[in-house]
């Protein structure tokens, strides 16, 4: 009887501990409080015209309002630094440093157009991006809406414990080459920095063929479930050109 009681007690404690670890993830950033948002993008294009580009952007991210379950986020680019290596040509630009030569001025004429531009997006409390308004001046520099749609992972409709996983799909209706991204997310752990979610997935073209992969992780704030930092790697091959992109985001 004593052994049965101890075993039952241990099972109850284990179940209670497991239940305590489960989290119902929902975005809840403080509306009206701006956040400092840094994005580092490293892009390696391997094709007929090979290019390596490192870009750092400093942004101010404002959760402007919440309507029902949707948040409107306003993201303003405050500064940009770019290093480009295209074969024998290397170029650099830093919006916080005056241009000193013709090449730098040429890059400045292009990239300065994205400074103080606002990117508006609507995202649900479950992390699904509903829409993005990307200014034409930013799109003209080679960015697409997807570059700014990974600020949060998708969340499941129920509470999950460490080790549990869920699927999600993001349709790319306006992209000329990509039809959708199929994602597989796992709640890895809770640590001193926050909740850690691992993601991996595949990118499909308009014919349903796999043309790329995505992998990485997010660390979420324990109170707001908003991203504190993330690292996402994308590998894509289109028309004989391979594009590998590493994006690191940090929100303060």
Long-range contacts (C-beta under 8 A, 24 or more apart in sequence): 18-161, 21-161, 21-162, 21-190, 22-159, 22-160, 22-161, 23-159, 23-160, 23-161, 23-187, 23-190, 23-195, 24-158, 24-159, 25-126, 25-127, 25-155, 25-156, 25-160, 25-187, 25-195, 25-220, 25-225, 26-125, 26-126, 26-155, 26-225, 27-71, 27-123, 27-124, 27-125, 27-126, 27-127, 27-152, 27-155, 27-224, 27-225, 27-226, 28-125, 28-223, 28-224, 28-225, 28-226, 29-63, 29-71, 29-224, 29-226, 30-63, 30-224, 31-63, 31-64, 31-65, 31-66, 31-71, 32-62, 32-63, 32-64, 33-62, 33-63, 34-60, 34-61, 34-62, 35-60, 35-61, 35-62, 35-63, 35-226, 35-251, 35-252, 36-60, 36-61, 36-251, 36-252, 37-61, 37-75, 37-249, 37-250, 37-251, 37-252, 38-249, 38-250, 38-251, 38-252, 39-247, 39-248, 39-249, 40-247, 40-248, 40-249, 41-147, 41-245, 41-246, 41-247, 42-245, 42-246, 42-247, 43-243, 43-244, 43-245, 43-246, 44-243, 44-244, 44-245, 45-241, 45-242, 45-243, 46-241, 46-242, 46-243, 46-244, 47-240, 47-241, 47-242, 48-240, 48-241, 49-86, 50-86, 50-87, 51-84, 51-85, 51-86, 52-84, 52-85, 52-86, 53-82, 53-83, 53-84, 53-85, 54-82, 54-83, 55-80, 55-81, 55-82, 55-83, 56-80, 56-81, 56-82, 57-81, 61-151, 61-251, 69-124, 69-125, 69-126, 70-122, 70-123, 70-124, 70-125, 70-130, 71-122, 71-123, 71-124, 71-125, 72-120, 72-121, 72-122, 73-120, 73-121, 73-122, 73-123, 73-151, 74-118, 74-119, 74-120, 75-118, 75-119, 75-120, 75-121, 75-148, 76-116, 76-117, 76-118, 76-119, 77-114, 77-115, 77-116, 77-117, 77-119, 77-138, 78-115, 78-116, 79-115, 80-111, 80-114, 80-115, 82-107, 82-111, 110-141, 111-141, 113-137, 113-140, 113-141, 114-138, 114-141, 119-148, 121-148, 121-149, 121-151, 123-151, 123-152, 126-154, 126-155, 126-156, 126-157, 127-152, 127-153, 127-154, 127-155, 128-154, 128-168, 128-170, 129-170, 144-175, 145-174, 146-172, 146-175, 146-178, 147-247, 150-230, 150-232, 150-247, 150-249, 151-227, 151-249, 152-218, 152-226, 152-227, 153-183, 153-185, 153-197, 153-199, 153-218, 153-227, 154-183, 154-185, 155-225, 156-185, 160-187, 161-187, 162-187, 162-188, 162-189, 162-190, 163-187, 163-188, 177-205, 177-206, 177-211, 177-238, 178-203, 178-204, 178-205, 178-206, 178-211, 179-204, 179-205, 179-206, 179-207, 179-208, 180-204, 181-214, 183-214, 188-217, 190-222, 193-219, 193-228, 194-219, 194-220, 194-221, 194-222, 194-228, 195-219, 195-220, 195-222, 195-225, 196-220, 199-232, 203-234, 203-236, 205-238, 211-236, 211-237, 211-238, 212-236, 212-237, 226-251, 227-251
